[in-house]
Amino acid sequence: MINIHSDSKLTIEQQDSEVYHLIEKKKELQQNSINLIPCENYVSKTVAEAQSCVFSSRYAPGLQGGKYAPQAENYDAIEKLCQDRALAAFYLDPQEWGVNVQMGSGITSNLAIFL
């Protein structure tokens, strides 16, 4: 049953038990089967936490320093951190190489996995 009086401190289980049980059912399925669809891979707790953070609730298009959305500085900072880490992972010199870490859609994400 859904609690229509929203409180930001409530858990999903407390707010909407039906949705909570469906999520738990999906988690159980993921843990007990092998799924070869890239966008449905089982993720670690760390990745799940990152995906549900405040950065995931907003679309901030544009290049660093050129985003038109207000208060985009934090998006620029995390994007820069991700670029730096991607370059470091492959031992690439940032003076010679660049990397785009923005994904425009789920299709693009899937192509990146397959290719």
Secondary structure, 3 states (H helix, E strand, C coil): CECCCCCCCCCHHHHEHHHHHHHHHHHHHHHCCCCCCHHHCCCCHHHHHHHCCHHHHCCCCCCCCCCCCCCCHHHHHHHHHHHHHHHHHCCCCCCCCCCCCCCCCHHHHHHHHHC
